[in-house]
Amino acid sequence: MNIVKPKKHLGQHFLRDEAIARRIVDNLHGHGGYDRVLEIGPGTGVLSKYLISDARFTWWGMDVDTDSIAYLHKHYPDSGNNILEQDFLRTNVQELFNGEKVGVIGNFPYNISSQILFKILEYRNLVPEMVGMFQKEVAVRIVSGPDGKVNGILSILCQAFYDVEYLFQVDEHVFTPPPKVKSAVIRFKRNNTLQLDCDEKKFFTVVKTAFNQRRKTLRNSLKSMQIDWELPKVESLKGKRAEELEVADFVEITLAAKQ
């Protein structure tokens, strides 16, 4: 298997610029003290070869594409045991790495990139760092602050547990096939928040409920949560919209929720 054809149904756009591939790998800093790296969707191995040769890490690759798996086995036979044909979204990361920390990297399929982030959030205490390629629009949204109109569910949930950083833009022509949008690489570094000062499940619900009706003020969008808006720390927030808030604001609202 010398040629792997990109498959539209898998959202594959293979990066073919070696300088960009190297730059992506170099942005893994080892934050949090991990020494294993899981690459999601390695495809034809443009990132893999740099990860495999990086003495800081032991590389693992995971892909659902049988052709890509065959290609990787052929070109990187010494890493055979670390090449996994399985779906990251259905993987128990805790079991796979025996509870040890692991960095995550990848040129993520854009059609499931948000789901990948939700999965990383689920295993946030095992994933201290992530470097990933996203559709630029999604990347900008993830790193957006409270005054940005693109601030959303992912922005708040990711920034609750990670320091997020926009690294650089990647143009369409360096992929095969070229996507119809520009791309961008971002980095997550696990912050010091081991646990939020509120019920985390309720926090997720408050954030999602608020942004699902983002045009409404919080007093209206969160009616079902029965917020005590008379409390001093949330009284000034009731007339705002979700996109105007930061993580700490949502924590206070969660604490004030009766439901």
N, C-alpha and C positions, 0 to 999 in steps of 0.2 A: 504494500500500500504506500505509494510514493506521493499521490495526490489526494487530498481531501477536499471535496467540493463543499462549499458552504451551503447549508440547508436553511431555506427560508423559514420553515416551520419551527426551527430551533433558534431562530433569531441570530444566526451566526454571521458575523462580519469579522473576518480574520485580519488582525493587525499585521502589516508587512514592513513597517519601518523599524529597523533594528535600533536606531538611536532612541526612539521613543520607548521601545520595549525595555532597553537598558535603563532609561530614566525612570520608568515605572518601578522596576525592581529596586533601584537605588533609593527610592523613597520609602522602602521598608526599613525602619530604624531599629527594629527589635524592641520597641517600647513594651515594657511590662515583663521582659525577661523570658520570652519564648524562644525555642530553637527549632520548632517545626512550622512549616508554612504549607497551607492548603491552597492550591490554585484551583479555582472553580472555572470550568470550561476552558481547559488549556488548548483545545483545538489542534493546531499544528505545532505547538510548542515554542512559539516565538518568545514568550516569557519564560517558559519552562527551562530552556537551556541555560539562561542566566541564573535562575534560581538553583538549578542542580549544581552549577559550578560555584555557587556562593558558599564559602566555607562557614558562614554564620548559621546556615539553616539546613535542615533536612526537608527535602521537597516531597510533597504529596500532590498528585493531580487527580481531579474527579470530573468526569464527563459522562453525559448520557449518550453521546454519539459513538456508535460502534466503530465507525471509520476512524475517528480521531483516536480512540483507544488503541486500535490496531497500529496506527501510525506511531503513536508514542512508544508502544512496546517495541516496535522495530528500531526506532531511532535512539531510544534510551533503555536498552535491555537491562542495564545495571539497576534501574529504578523500578523494575517490573512489579515488585510486591507493593509499591506505593502508587501504582496506577489503578484507579478504581473506576469501574463502569457502574456508576450509580448517580442518583439524583440528590443533590445537596439539600433540596427542600424537604426530602423525605429521610434524611440522614440524622441519626442520633450522634451528634458531635461528641457528647460526653462519653459514650461507649467507644466510639471510633478511636479517640485519643486517650482513653483511660483516665479521663478527668484532668489531663495535662493541658496547659495553655498552648494555643496555636494561633499563628497569624493567618490572615486570609487575604488573598490577592486574586485579581482576575480582570480580564476584559469581559465584563458580565453581559450576557444576553439582555438587551434592553427590555424585552417583553416580560422578563421576570426579575429585573434588577431591584424593584421595590420589595418583592417577596424575599429576595436574598437578604436585604437589610433587616427585614422583620425577623428573619431566622437568626441573623447575627445578634440582634437585640435579645432574642430568646436565650442565647448562649453568651451573653455579654461578659460574664465572669470568667469565661474560658478563652475569649477572643480579645486580647488587649490591643490589637492593632489590625487595621484593614486598609489596603490601598486598592482602589478599584476604578475602572473605567465605566462611565455612565453617559447616557444622553445628556448633553450640556444643560438642557432645561431642567432635568431632574437634579443634576449636581448643584446647580444654582439654588434650587428650592431647598435642598438638604442643608446647605450652609447659610441660608438666609437668616437674618436677625429679625427681631420683633417689629421693626418698622417696614419690613419688606412686604409688598403685596403678594409675593410668592411663598411667604412663610406658610407652612402647612403641617399636617400630621407628622410626616417624616422629620421635618425640621425639629419639632419639639421633642419627639420621642428619641431621636438619635442624639440630640444635644443634651438630653437629660443624663446620658451615661457616657458620652464620648466628647472629646474636643474634636471638632470637625474642621477641616481645612481644604479649601479649593487650591489645587496645585497648578494645573495648567490645562489649556484647551488643546484639543486634537482635531485637526481638520479631516474632512471626509475622504480626501484622495489617498490617505495612507492605509485604507482598508480594502479588502476584497470580500464581497462587493462593497462599493462605497455606500454608506448609509445616507439617508436623505436629510440628516441633521448633523450638526457639529457635536463633538463629544468632549468630555472633560474628565480629568483624573482627580479624585479627592482622597483624603486620608482621614481615617478615624484613629484617635488614640484614647484609650479608656481613661476616663477621668477618675477623681477620687471619691465619687459618689457610689459607695457600695450598695446603698439602699436609700430610696427617697424617704423624706420625712412624712410620708402619707401611705395609704393603701395603694400599692402600685397598680393593681388590677383596676381599681376605681379611677386612678389617675389616667390610665390608658383610655378608659371609657369616657371620661370628661373631655380629654383632648379630641378624641374621634368625634364625639357628639358635637362639640363646639365647631370643629372645622367642617363637618358635614352640612352645617347651616351657616357658613362663614359670612354671609351677607347680613345676618341678623346680629343684633347686640347679644352679648353673653346672657343677659337677663332673660332674653327670649329663646335663644338657642339651647339653653341649659335648664329650661323649665322642668323637664322630667327628672332632673337630678335634685330638685328641691334645695337650692343653695340658700344659705342664710346670708343674704347680701348686706345685712345690718352689721356684720362683724367688721371691725376697723380695717383689717388687712385686705378685704375684698370689696368694701363699699365703693371704692373709686373705680373698680373694674367692671361693674355691671353694665355701664353704658358703652364699653369698648367692644370691638370685634376680636375674634380669635387671633387673627393675623397680627394684632398689635401687642400681643402678650409674649412673655418669655417663660422659660421653664419654671422659675420660682413663683410666678403668678399662678400658673396652673396647679402647682402644689398647694398653694393657699386656698384656691377654689375647691380643690379636692377635699381638703380638711373641713371646708365649710359645707360640704354636700351631705344632706341627710339621707339620700338614697344611694 
